[in-house]
């Protein structure tokens, strides 16, 4: 499956952004989807994941209550709504697809990756 992330940009602290990840090539609803991020000099970290149907979601503690993952299987797209952004949210954000039975929280379990979109939060 091919993944194309978009929606990143520069925003002030406290602002919002919505990332999108459009999928093509295979049946989107067969895959759990995840968002990860990587800041300069740091390892890639889990942000959020959603099950194939969208009925189950998981979020990292650092973004709980601020970020929401959702998906539209008819549009083959997964979203990450990011509110109350903080400077420490600055990173390249990646979407990924995972064919396991349940959504995974570690990057090694994901099969396909998008190219990443830069999110920069100014203080």
Phi, psi and omega per residue, in radians:
X1 nan 2.427 3.106
X2 -1.737 2.411 -3.085
X3 -2.163 2.361 3.136
X4 -2.242 1.907 3.136
X5 -1.579 2.577 3.107
X6 -2.696 2.984 3.048
X7 1.839 -0.078 3.120
X8 -1.230 2.995 3.128
X9 2.930 -2.931 3.123
X10 -1.814 2.258 -3.111
X11 -2.492 2.656 3.090
X12 -1.391 2.713 3.076
X13 -0.958 2.394 -3.087
X14 1.602 -0.194 -3.128
X15 -1.451 -3.057 -3.081
X16 -2.305 2.671 2.988
X17 -2.522 2.670 3.001
X18 -2.148 2.082 3.062
X19 -1.570 2.553 3.063
X20 -2.193 2.645 3.079
X21 -2.431 1.932 -3.125
X22 -1.643 2.324 -3.111
X23 -1.923 2.604 3.074
X24 -2.628 2.826 3.008
X25 1.792 -0.581 3.129
X26 -2.474 3.039 -3.101
X27 -1.223 1.920 -3.041
X28 -1.014 -0.698 -3.051
X29 -1.252 -0.058 3.052
X30 -1.478 -0.063 -3.019
X31 -2.136 2.348 2.831
X32 -1.234 2.632 -3.111
X33 -2.176 2.579 3.140
X34 -2.419 2.763 2.979
X35 -2.067 2.360 3.057
X36 -2.234 2.874 3.074
X37 -2.499 2.703 3.128
X38 -2.449 2.055 3.074
X39 -1.589 2.758 -3.135
X40 -0.979 2.272 3.106
X41 1.341 0.090 -3.122
X42 -2.115 2.842 3.094
X43 -1.365 2.755 3.066
X44 -1.144 2.378 -3.110
X45 -2.239 2.625 3.111
X46 -1.192 2.424 3.064
X47 -1.995 -0.973 -3.090
X48 -2.817 2.732 3.098
X49 -2.507 2.738 -3.127
X50 -2.484 2.494 -3.118
X51 -1.283 2.999 -3.058
X52 -1.015 -0.710 -3.107
X53 -1.514 -0.257 -3.066
X54 1.565 0.053 -3.062
X55 -1.370 -0.364 3.140
X56 -2.178 2.361 3.079
X57 -2.307 2.712 -3.134
X58 -2.430 2.495 -3.135
X59 -2.396 2.611 3.014
X60 -1.199 2.619 -3.134
X61 -1.010 -0.580 -3.069
X62 -1.183 -0.311 -3.106
X63 -2.080 -0.042 -3.124
X64 -1.007 2.357 3.136
X65 1.481 -0.179 -3.138
X66 -2.063 -0.661 -3.111
X67 -1.900 2.520 3.096
X68 -2.323 2.222 3.062
X69 -1.701 2.457 3.089
X70 -2.620 2.946 3.122
X71 -2.552 2.705 3.060
X72 -2.224 1.744 -3.070
X73 -1.183 -0.455 3.093
X74 -1.209 -0.513 -3.135
X75 -1.766 0.035 -3.130
X76 0.922 0.771 -3.036
X77 -2.394 2.453 3.004
X78 -2.031 2.547 -3.065
X79 -2.143 2.729 2.959
X80 -2.337 1.839 3.076
X81 -1.499 2.126 -3.071
X82 -2.054 2.010 3.120
X83 -2.008 2.867 3.109
X84 0.852 0.848 -3.069
X85 -1.139 2.550 -3.126
X86 -2.116 2.736 3.103
X87 -0.969 -0.556 -3.134
X88 -1.273 -0.107 3.024
X89 -1.440 -0.111 3.132
X90 -1.073 2.171 -3.069
X91 -3.113 2.982 2.889
X92 -1.546 2.239 -3.102
X93 -1.814 2.312 -3.120
X94 -2.088 2.446 2.950
X95 -1.761 2.683 -3.079
X96 -2.600 2.695 -3.140
X97 -2.063 2.432 -3.055
X98 -2.303 2.208 -3.091
X99 -1.611 0.173 3.136
X100 -1.205 2.984 -3.121
X101 -1.150 -0.717 -3.128
X102 -2.127 2.709 3.123
X103 -1.038 2.456 -3.117
X104 -1.837 2.674 -3.082
X105 -1.928 0.057 3.124
X106 -2.087 2.463 -3.023
X107 -1.111 -0.524 -3.076
X108 -1.112 -0.355 -3.102
X109 -1.533 -0.071 -3.097
X110 -1.586 2.463 -3.005
X111 -1.654 -0.600 -3.039
X112 -2.300 2.525 -3.076
X113 -2.315 2.520 2.974
X114 -1.460 -3.140 -3.015
X115 -1.494 -0.198 -3.139
X116 1.621 2.586 3.073
X117 -2.377 2.362 -3.036
X118 -1.422 2.282 3.002
X119 -2.072 2.164 3.126
X120 -2.173 2.165 -3.133
X121 -1.982 2.075 -3.122
X122 -1.625 2.584 -3.107
X123 -1.574 nan nan
